[in-house]
Amino acid sequence: MSKNTKQTSTRIGKLAAETLQDSRASQVAKSLAASALSQRGGDKQTGAKMEDVAARVLASDHYADGTKELAASVLSQANKQR
């Protein structure tokens, strides 16, 4: 199985940390933020469930730009063969 070696950037890491601390952030945004942070500086990659969540966020008009940025980052770190 092919492995994606991309890691979360500093900018997205900061956005993810701010999202997790924001009491107004949605549960979806916080899940994406946690996933992005878990991929910061390690060899982890996005799981199938988070890929699905991220894809749905990107396809929807109901999420904030920050949430979509997190979704794009998480999706870019998914397994290449899925």
C-alpha positions in Angstrom: 0.0 0.0 0.0 1.3 3.4 -0.9 2.0 5.8 1.9 1.4 9.6 1.8 4.3 11.4 3.5 2.8 14.9 3.5 2.6 16.6 6.9 0.5 19.4 8.3 2.0 22.9 7.6 2.7 25.4 10.4 -0.1 27.6 9.2 -2.7 24.8 9.2 -1.3 23.6 12.5 -2.0 27.0 14.0 -5.5 27.1 12.5 -6.2 23.6 13.9 -5.0 24.6 17.4 -7.2 27.8 17.3 -10.2 25.7 16.2 -9.8 23.2 19.0 -9.7 26.1 21.5 -12.7 27.9 20.0 -15.9 27.1 21.9 -18.0 28.1 18.9 -16.3 25.7 16.5 -18.4 22.8 15.3 -17.7 19.2 16.2 -16.8 18.5 12.6 -14.3 21.4 12.6 -12.8 20.1 15.8 -12.5 16.6 14.4 -10.7 17.9 11.3 -8.5 20.0 13.5 -7.5 17.1 15.7 -6.8 15.0 12.6 -4.6 17.7 11.1 -2.7 18.1 14.3 -2.1 14.4 14.7 -0.4 14.5 11.3 2.0 17.3 12.3 5.6 16.1 12.4 4.8 12.4 12.2 4.2 9.6 9.7 0.4 9.3 10.3 -2.0 9.7 7.4 -5.7 10.3 7.2 -8.0 7.3 7.8 -10.9 6.4 5.6 -13.6 7.8 8.0 -11.9 11.3 8.1 -11.4 11.2 4.4 -15.1 10.8 4.0 -15.8 13.7 6.5 -13.3 16.0 4.8 -14.8 15.2 1.3 -18.3 16.0 2.5 -17.2 19.3 4.1 -15.5 20.3 0.8 -18.6 19.4 -1.2 -20.9 21.4 1.1 -21.7 25.1 1.2 -22.6 25.0 4.9 -19.0 25.1 6.4 -16.8 28.1 7.1 -13.6 28.7 5.1 -11.4 27.7 8.0 -13.2 24.3 8.3 -12.8 23.8 4.5 -9.1 24.6 4.8 -8.7 21.9 7.5 -10.7 19.5 5.4 -8.4 20.1 2.4 -5.3 19.6 4.5 -6.6 16.4 6.0 -7.7 15.1 2.6 -4.3 15.9 1.0 -2.7 13.6 3.6 -4.9 10.6 2.8 -3.7 7.3 1.5 -2.9 7.7 -2.2 -4.6 4.5 -3.2 -7.9 5.0 -1.5 
